Amino acid sequence: MCSEKVHFDLIIKELVIFTREVQKFAKLHTISGYESHEFHHGAVMSMEYVSDKLSHVFRSYDIRGKVNNPLNNEIYYQIGQKISRYLMNKKRTKIYIARDNRLSSKRFFKVITKAFINQGIEVYNLSVCSTPIMLYACKATKIDSGVIITASHNPCDYNGLKLFLAGKLLTPSELIELKNSPSQQDNHSEIKKGLSKKRSTLQKLTAEHCYLRLNQQDA
């Protein structure tokens, strides 16, 4: 009985130590920039700087990179501008946005949402969900574009984007084309002729709502 108590006490001690280490890790990464990293989307960045960062995060089928270097707030904003331009060329003005529960995802969510809204894109927030749920929302509703902030199976100090735009997953060549496309200044007057010019907003719409609405249509 005594040996069992000693064993139990050791387990509790190890759990306490582990919990403290996790808390220290979370605090360290929050202070180092995951949440406090400053962002000035109006700042002038050289084309060489942007091109270099983008070349490190655009992969064959998604966007991935280490948080803060090379994948920082400014680069997320630039990517948001490029996606907005892509959607406008496809006659789309609405997009879903979702995120995983990484420490940096909430910050990047705010940055890319700001980029979309400043370009005149209407944003529908799916909040924290999985990639399949985001894809389901794009397939089940009239909004056929979405992005989710995630780095999938990669370590916690990575993040990225998975894209489903204008009804499809982008091919490697289309991702390269998106990477090389010009960014544009925030200007609502540049929204393509014939597209909705109403004030862009961020709307809360859960994936569960999409699921229920589809089932009601099928009933």
Secondary structure as GFF3:
##gff-version 3
##sequence-region A 1 219
A	DSSP	alpha_helix	2	29	.	.	.	ID=ss1
A	DSSP	pi_helix	30	34	.	.	.	ID=ss2
A	DSSP	alpha_helix	47	57	.	.	.	ID=ss3
A	DSSP	beta_strand	63	66	.	.	.	ID=ss4
A	DSSP	alpha_helix	73	89	.	.	.	ID=ss5
A	DSSP	beta_strand	94	99	.	.	.	ID=ss6
A	DSSP	alpha_helix	105	118	.	.	.	ID=ss7
A	DSSP	beta_strand	122	128	.	.	.	ID=ss8
A	DSSP	alpha_helix	131	140	.	.	.	ID=ss9
A	DSSP	beta_strand	146	149	.	.	.	ID=ss10
A	DSSP	beta_strand	158	165	.	.	.	ID=ss11
A	DSSP	beta_strand	168	169	.	.	.	ID=ss12
A	DSSP	alpha_helix	172	180	.	.	.	ID=ss13
A	DSSP	three_ten_helix	188	190	.	.	.	ID=ss14
A	DSSP	beta_strand	202	204	.	.	.	ID=ss15
A	DSSP	alpha_helix	207	218	.	.	.	ID=ss16
###
